[in-house]
Amino acid sequence: RPVFSRRNSRGARLALATGMKLSLVAMARLGLVASTFSLVACSGAIDPEGPAPTPSPSTTTEPTPAPPTPGPSPESIAWATCEVPGMRGDIEADCATVDMPAQRGKADSGTVPVAVYRLKAAKQPAKAQMWMLNGGPGGAGFGLGPYGELVAQTFTQSIDVYLIDHRGTGESDFLDCPKAYRTSQTTGDFMKKCSQEIRDSRGAKLDGYSTTESAHDVRELIDRTAGKDQKVYVYGGSYGSYWAHRLLQIPNVRVDAVITDGNCISSTCTFDTPQVFGVDETMGYVFDVCKDSTACAEKVGADPKAFVTQLVQKLKAGHCSAARISTVPLADVAHTIGAMWASGVMPTLYRLDRCNEGDVRVLNTLEQKLQEVSQRGPVKVPVLGPTPRPSQATDSSTALQLHVIASEMISRPAPSPASLEAKARGLLFSPGPDAYDITYFDTWQTYPRDGFMDGWMSRDVPWLMMQGTFDFQTVVSLSKTALPKIADPSLQYVTVDGGGHGVVFDSECSIAITEAFLANPKAKVDTSCLGEVRKKSLDIDARYTQYFMGVQNAWE
């Protein structure tokens, strides 16, 4: 069987954001009832092995691209009615495709079509606009439609929401390498073939499919769309926070306030270390909450770390071999489940330790479900009728993801397998040997580095940086490392204990904090409600349990 499917390549498993799950709170605010599937896979594949990562700069830099000349007036954008994914089914939006310079500062570089979607505020005229930048890298902007709908329809301040497909994904000239998928048998082979395939199809223009050029796209679209008295807000989640920070590095960009979560900013966002190496850090926070949770502590005891330490030794001796998941490195098990169902990690480990007949059945159901979700291919959605919609086949580009990571988020040469194996020693949640070799990135044909890469913004702009402690993709230490490097006196950092990868829209508390911040970005936000988020962070929704495990009770 070929190693690669379109949605389950090694590259896809490196994603910073593997598809945000829909917040039950967000859906409730819109008066909607969540379906089981929408809870789990709003957009993108979910990744069962889930390595992930962190960068080192390469040494060569090129001059910062020159700022483009002013673009056409707002009236030059030809908006048309279309539909984008919403909280429940498609919702009406205004859509446009704007030709942008492929490489600013190079007159003969050609153009790239950039797709933008506008969700109008319930109350018009809108007093503000919010640009929502998706993660990945490679996630299409229209994938944030559900949260755009939430902001446009329910936030007290009237806000028009703009979603943008990063160049190379969605409807912005989607990058793909179908021949590489069909013919590759190894990761290294795929990387060489995919890189060559997209280079052959785009030529020198491919050097413009970068974070910096995409940040300039946002800057130019803000200039074209924002009214004279409108406030301009930017939200970025995961790689979107990296993209938002790059936007803030551009001189004189018009931004009145910024909100980020799942933070992976500038040089902290490195893929030199797979994300799966951070499971120990995140599980430390899970252990702390487990100690204070009656349901969790009754099962695993007063010292969850000691419980898992004993389990690791038992698994090394062949414990619970009837459960297929027992042979998967425990770091991969925790990382994969934690990325989409953090409260399910401890029940999974408990069942793996107890390992009775019912547990084996549940664990095998869980393993099968993870495989099904990870290998679900893109759904082909035709563009028909007077209200076309973007195709779900373009909601995530692995080729674009690899292009950005290889070009600016990983050292050249990549860290050696020996160095990563040494780094893994001593980890409780130890990754498997598959995570040690990332040298295949060295074969990718990259775009040139520029002066923004690994740099840091320096300006006074209100910035609400929220970070969940149960974030298995972008761990807390990344944010804490970034904070002293960001020269912004108006930045407010908020730790959401028990929050996952994407906390802004995940609870009534975080939504209230966000709304209060936008109402008065210079005022200190009130975070007193976050204690309740922590208390509820290991509560288990039976719908998730039924979906993943096929039973109603995650523990029994």
N, C-alpha and C positions, 0 to 999 in steps of 0.2 A: 504494500500500500504506500502511495506517495507520502512523504514526510509532511507536506504542506497542504493545507486547505486554505482558502482565501482568508478565513477569519481565525485560523488557529496556527499561524506561523510563529516562529520564535520571536519575530519582530512584534507581533500583536501582543505577545505575553510580556513584552517590556513596557507596555503602555503605562503612562502616568495615570490615565483615567480610562477604565475599561467599561465606561457606560454608567452614568449616575442612575441609581435607583430612584424611583419616584417617591418623594416624601408623602407619607400618609397625611401629615399635617397640611402640606401644600394642597393636596387634593381636597381635603375637607374644607379648606377655605374657599374653594370654588364650588362646593356643594356636590362633589363627585364621589363615587364609590370606586375604589381601586380594584381592578381585576388582578388575579394572582400573577399573571405573566407580567403585567406592567410594573408590579412591585419589584420584579427581579431584573428585567432587561429592557429598560427604557430605550437605550440605544447602545449599539456596539456589542461585541461578543464578550462573554465573561470567561475568564482565563483560569483553567484549573491548575496550572503549574505555577503561574504567576511569578517568575523572577521579576525584578524591576530594577531601578538603578539611580546612580548619582554621579557629576562630571569632572574632568581636569582639562584645563585649556591647552590647546596646541600653541606653539610658540609664535607662529607667523600671523601677522595681522595686516589687513589692508585698510586704506583710509575709509573713514565713515562716509557712506553715500551722501552726496550733496542733496539738500532738501529740494523737493521738486518745485517747479513754478506753480503758482496758485491755480487750482482747478476751476472748472466751469462753475457757474452759479447753481444754486439749488434747483432751479427750474429745469436744468439740463438733464436731471435724472428722470428717466421714463419709467414711472411706477406702473405696475399692472397688478390686478387682483390674482392671488394664488392662495394655496393652502399649505400650511406646515403642520407637523405633528403637535398636538396639544395634550392636555392632561387626559382627555378621553376622546380619541379620534382626532381628525384634522380640524384646524381652526383657520379662519380667513385671515389673510395678511396681505400687505403690499409687498411686491417683490420687484427687484431690478437687477440687471447685470451691468456693471460699469467696467469699461476697459481701463486698466491701469498700466503704467509703464512696467515692462518686465524687469528692468534694472534701472532705477533712477540714476541719472548722471550719465547714462549711455544712450545716446539718441537713437541708435540703430538696433536697440535690443528687442523691439517689438512690444506687444501688449499681452496682458493676461486678463481674461474675464473674471471679475470678482462679483460673486453673488451676495446680495444683501436683502434682508427681510425685515419689514417694519410691522410691529404689532401696536396698534394705536391704543392709547390710554382710554379707559372707559369714559373719562370726563375730558372733553376738549374745550378749548385748546390746551394741549399739554404744556405744563410748566417746565418740564425737564425731559431729557432723553437719556436712556441707559444703553450702553453698548455691552453686550454679553459675549465674552470670548471663551470659546470651548477649549477643552483639554486634548490630550492625546500624547504627543502631537498627532494630528490626523483626524480629530473629531470634527465633523461638520457643524457649522453654527446652528443649522436648523434643528440639531439634536437638543438644543436648549429651549426649544419651543414651549415645553410645559412650564418652565420657570419664567420664561418671558411672558406667558399668559398670566401667570400668578401676579407678576409685578404690574403689568398693564391693567389688569382687571380689578385687583384688590388693594393695591397700595393706596394709602390716603392721598399722598402727593400724586398728582396726575403725571404719569411718566410714559412716554412713547418708548417702546423697547426695539432696539435694532440688533439683529443677529447677523453675523457675517461668516461666510464660509472662507476660512483660511485658504489662501491660494494653494492648490494641489489637492483639495478635498471638497466634498459636497458638489455644488454646481460651479465651483471656481476651478475649472479645468482639472478634474479628478485625475490623480496619478494612479496608475495601475500597471501591473506587469503580469498579464495572464499567461504568457509563454513561460515565464520563470516558474509560476505555480505548477504548470503542467509537466515540466521537464526536470525539476530539481528533486534530488534525493537526499541532499544534505543541506544544512544551514549555510555553510560556506558557499556551496554551489548556488544556492538561491540568492544570496547577497550579491554575488558577482553578476548573475544573470539579470536580476531585477534592476540593479543599478545601471547596467548597460542598456537594458530595454527602455527605461524611461529617458536615458540620455540620448538614445537613438531617436526617440519620438519627439523630444523637445529641443535638442541641441543646446546651444549656449544659453538659451532662455531659461533652462533649468536652474542656472545659478541665481535666479531671482526668486525661487520658491523658498524663501527664508523667513525667519522671524522678523528681521529688520524691515524687509520690504512689506511684509504683512502688517507691521505696526504703522508704516507709512500709509498703507491702504486705509487703516482706521482713521488716522489723522486727517487724511484728505476727505474721507466721507463725512467726518464730523464737520469739517469746514463747509461742506456742501449742504448739509442737512440742518444744522443747528440754527434756530432762530436767534435773533440778536439778544433777546432777554432770557433765552432758555438756559437752564443749567445742564451741564454735561457730566454724566456719571459713567464709570466703567466698572464692570464686574468681570473678574477672571478667576476661573477655577482650575486647579492643577496646572497643566501647561498653560492654561489661560492666564494664570498669575504671572508666569514667565513672560508671556506675550504682553500683558498689561504693563509690567515693569519696563519692558523694552519701549513701549509707547511713551512712558514717562521720561525716558532718557532723551527723547527727541526734544530739542529746544522749542519753546513757545507753543507746544501742543495745548489745545484748549480742553482742559479737564478740570472740573470743579470738585470731584470727589471720586475715590476709588475704593472698591470692596474686593477682597480676595479671600479664598480659602483653598485648602489642599495645597499649601504654598510650596512652590519649587522655583526659586527666584535666582536669576543670574548664575554665578558660579556654584551655588549650592545645588543647582539642578544638574547633577552630573550622573552619567550612566557608567562611571568607572566602577561602581559597586552596585550589583543588582539589588532591587528593592527587597527581595526576599531576605537579604542580610539584615534588614531592619526589624524583622519580626520580634526578636528578643526585646527591643525597646518598646514596641507597641504592646506586646503581651505583658510587659511590666505594669502598664496602666490598667490592663484588663484584670490582672491579678489583684491589684489594689482595690478595684471596685468589687471583685468577686468576694474578697474578705468581708466586705460590708453588706453583701447581698445574702439574705437568709437562704434563698433557693440554691444559690451557687455554693456557699460555704457548707451547707448541709450535705452536699454531694461529694465535694472534693476535699473538705476539711479546712482547717484554719490557715493552712499554708499552701496555696495553690501552686506556687513554684515548686515546692517539694513534691507535690503530687505529680506534676508533669516530669520532674527529674526522674522519679521512679518509673514512670511510664516509658520514658526514653530508653532506659536500661532494659525494660521488659520487651520492648519492640526490637531492640538489637538482638535479643535472644530468640526471636521468632514468635513472640506473643501475638495472638489473634490473627493468625495467618489466613483464616477463612475470610476475613474482611479484606477485600482488595486494597483498600485505602491504607492498610497497615504497612504496605511496602513502599508507599510514597514518602519521601522525606518529610518529617513533621513540620519543617518550616514552610514547605509548599502547601501542606494541608491547612495550616493556620492562616497563611497569607491569602490563599484562594478563598476560603470561607469568610475570613475576616473582612476582605475587600468588599463583600456584598451582604454579609449577614454576621456582623461582629458578635452579636449575642448568641450565635450558634456555635462558636468555637469551643467554649468550655463544655457544653453538652456533648459535642462530638468527641472530645478527648476523654470525657467520662465514660461514654459508651465504648470507646476503644479500649479503655482500661478494664472495664467490667467484662465485656465481650461474652455475653450470654447469647443464646440462639437468636433472640429478638434483636439484640444489638447488632449482630452480624448482618441480619436482614436489612435493618435500617441503614447501616453503614454502606452496604452495597447499593442500596437505593440512592443514597447520597452521592456516592462515587459515579453512578450511572447518570444522575441528573447533572452533575458538574460537567461530565463529558458531553452530554447532549447540548447544554447551553453553550459550551465553549466552541462546539463544532457547528453550531447553527449557521448556515450560510446566509449571505445577504438576500433579502426578499426583493424581488424585482417588482417594482410598482410602476405601471405605465403612466406617462404624463398625458392625460386626456382632457378634452373638454375645455370650457371657458375658465376653469379654475385649476390650472396645473399645480402639481406639488413636486417637490424634490424627491428623487428616488431613494429608497432606503438602501439600494445597492451602493450608494455613494456616501453613506453616513460615516464611514471611517476608512481612511486610506493608510494601509500599512506601508506603502511605498513612500508617501510623504513623511510618515512617522520616522522611518529609517533614514530618510534624507536629512531631516533636521537633526536627529540624534547624532548621526555620524559626522555631520558638518560642524556642530557647535556644542555638543553635550557630552563628548567622550574624548579621552586622550588619544593622540596618535603618536606612537602605536598604543593600542588598547592594553590595559593591564594583563599581565601573563596569568595563565591558569595557576601557576605555582603561587603567585602573590595573592590571588583570591582564595586559594585553598588555605593558605596560612591565615588569612583574615577570618576564615570561617572557624578556625580552631577555637574552642572555648565557648562557642555559642550553644545555648541550650537548644534552641530551634535551629538545628544545623541544616543548611541546604544540601542538596545532592550534588554530585560531581558535574551534572549537566550545567549548573550555574557558574562553574569556574571558568569556562572558556567563552570569552566574548571577543576573541581576536578576529572573528569573522567581520567585525566592523571595519577592520583595516582595508578590506577589499572594496569598500564603497567609494564611488566617485563623488567627492564632496563639493559643495560650493565654497567660494573664498570666505575666509573669516573677515569680519569688519571691526571697526573700533568700538562698537557697542558691546560686543560679546565679552562676557565676564566682567563688564563694567557695572557701575552702580549709579542709580539716579540720585540727583541732589537738587531738591526743590521743596518748597513748602506747599503741600497739597494734602487736604484731609484724606486719610487712608485708614480704613477699617480692615485690619488683617485678622481674620478668624482662623483658628487651627484646632482641629479635633485631636484628642489624644488616642482615639481608636482608629486613627488613620494608618492603614497598612501600606498605602502607596507612597505617601509623602509624610514621613515621620516628623514628630514634633521638633527634633533636633535640627532639621533643615531650616525651619522658621527661626529658631533661636540663634542659629549661626548667621542668618541673614540680617537680623535686626540691627546689630551694631554697625553694619556696613551701609545701611540705608540712611542717607542724610535727609531726613524729613521730620521736622519738629512737630508736625501735625499727625503723625502716625499713631494709631491706637492698636495695640496687640491684645487680642482676647483669646484665651485658651478655653476651649469647650471640652471639659472633662467628660469623656464618654461619647463625644461626637466623632463621626467617621470622616471619610474623604469627601468633603462637600457638605459643610455644616450650615451654610447661610440659610438654606431653605428647608432644613430638616427638622425643625421644631418651632412651636409657637414662640418660644423664648428667643431663638436666634433670628426669627423673622421680625419680632418686635424690636430687637436690638438694631437690626438693619434699617427698619423704618425710622426709628428714632435718630439714627446717625444721619440719614438722608434729610430729615427735617431740620437738623442743626449740626452740620458736619464738624463744626469747631468745638462743640460741647462734648464733655466726657460721657460715654455711654454708660447706662446703668446695666450691670451684668448680674444683679442679685438673683435673677430667675434661673441662672445656670445650675444652681444646686439641684434643682429638680431634674434637669437633663441628666446629671450624673446618676441620680437615684434610679432613673428609669432606663439607663443605658443597657443593662443586661436583661430587661424585661423581654420576653419572647412572644412575638406575634404568632398565633397558631397558623396563620395563613402561610408564613414563611416555612414553618415546620412541616406543614402538609406538602408544600411545594418541593422542598429539598429532601425530606426524609420519608414522606408518605405516611406520617402519623400525626396525631394532634399534640402529643406531649414530647418535647425535645429530649427530656431526661429519661422518660420511662416508656 
